[in-house]
Amino acid sequence: MSENVYGPIVTLIVGLIFIWLLVTGLKRGEMELPYFGVTLSGRRNDQPIIFWAVTAVITTIAALALIATIVQMFLPHGL
């Protein structure tokens, strides 16, 4: 497979994973961003600043992954 094919597939999968984390976190009221050594987490009721900070991080990563997918599809050879 060419990089032009599997690049957008990988970034789309990464974007969908972070969107899934975002949706489930908003439903439960507890946002978590698991990482190898540290897990960022916050609850909406008693830790609102941490909750919205983690939400902002997850939203940023998801948005950048989806933008990367679109750019790779329409500009496969770069700028």
Protein Blocks (a to p, Z undefined) as FASTA:
>chain_A
ZZklmmmmmmmmmmmmmmmmmmmmmmnopacdddfklccdddfklmmmlmmmmmmmmmmm
mmmmmmmmmmmmmmmnoZZ
